[in-house]
């Protein structure tokens, strides 16, 4: 389950930037709600140039650290 959530989060991050023609002008920084099977998970992202980091809060333990 944890791997599925991480994969879904990384897919969502990639999809947000996939249609961007001018990636320098857009950022995914902010607080998001990732919904997986009717469960809302808090996703906080920070984008610095080409690197995105963040955390995914979930109900089964400590927040998951993300980097991509």
N, C-alpha and C positions, 0 to 999 in steps of 0.2 A: 504494500500500500504506500509506504514511504517513497519508494522508487517511482511509483506512478505519479505521485503528487509532485515530486521534483521534476520528472519528465514533463508533466503538464505545465509547470511554472516556466521551465526553460523554453518550451514550445511557445507559450504565450509571449514571453519576452522577445523571442525571435520573430514572431508574427507581427508584433508592434512595429518593428523596424523594417520589415520585409518590403513594404511598398514605399519607403521613404526615398525620394530622389536626392534630397539634400539633407543627409543625416546630421550634418553639423548644426543645422537650424532646429532640430527636434531632439527632445529628450524624453526618456521614460521615467525620470526622477519623480517620485511621489509615493503616496500610499494608495494601494489598489486593493480590491476585493477579488480574490480568485475563488470561483465557485466550482466545486467538484462534487457531483452527485448530491446537489441541494445543500451542501455544507459550505458556508462562506468562510474563507481563510484570509487573514490579513497578510498582505504582501507589500513590503516596503522596499523600494528600489532607489538606487543612486547611480546615475550615469556620469562618468567622467571620461570624455573623449570616446574611445571605442570600448571601454570596459564598463560593465554593469555589475554592481554588487547589491546585496540586500539580504533580507531575512523573510522567511515564510513562517508565520505562527500557525501552529496546528495543535489539535486537541490531544495528541498522544505524547507530549513531552516538550523538550526544549525547542526553541525556534531553530529552523533549518537555515544554515548560511548558504547563500547563493553567490555564484561568481560566473561571469560569462563574457 
